[in-house]
Amino acid sequence: MMSDLETPQNVSENMLDEDEEIIYVSKSEIKRDAEALKKVGVELVNLSKNELEKIPLDDDLLYSIELAQKIKKEGYRRQIQYIGKLLRSRDIDPITQALDKLKNRHNQQSAIYHKLEKLRDELIETGDAETIMALYPNADRQQLRTLARLAKKERDANRPVKTAKQIYHYLRELSEIA
């Protein structure tokens, strides 16, 4: 028999709590998740063919991405929505990890190029190649000094920075060898 505290509603709520919890997801949250997946889809569509090969995609998704790369205007928007829909039914973690890896590689390359530019500017300013020689022992000290001297003359005379570009290319070759 039910006591006064146990109304039929309280009994059914207790049974729900014991069996399983119902998780309510708001409509706004569903839309945010769908938008996030569409953004991942756009990132995938913007990749080159070589980069796409490095991402774990099944055939349907790969075909849809390649199709979106060929489509223009309104069809492109609809194709991106379709790619987002396909992503909802897949495990997206391996895909996002592979995308992050590609982005990180790009960031690393940018950091290397900035470092080389800084080395070049320091060499032109001071004329001292010791920092570069410490980083790249197989560098030609005499060539670096000559290029630095010419680049400084070009800069002081307000001429085009042809020699500074040569220094940068030489440093880039050294960094690729090392």
Secondary structure, DSSP 8 states (H G I E B T S, - for coil): ---SS--HHHHHHHHHHHH-------HHHHHHHHHHHHHHHHHHHTS-HHHHHTS---HHHHHHHHHHHH--HHHHHHHHHHHHHHHHTS--HHHHHHHHHHHHHHHHHHHHHHHHHHHHHHHHHH---HHHHHH-TTS-HHHHHHHHHHHHHHHHTT---HHHHHHHHHHHHHHHH-
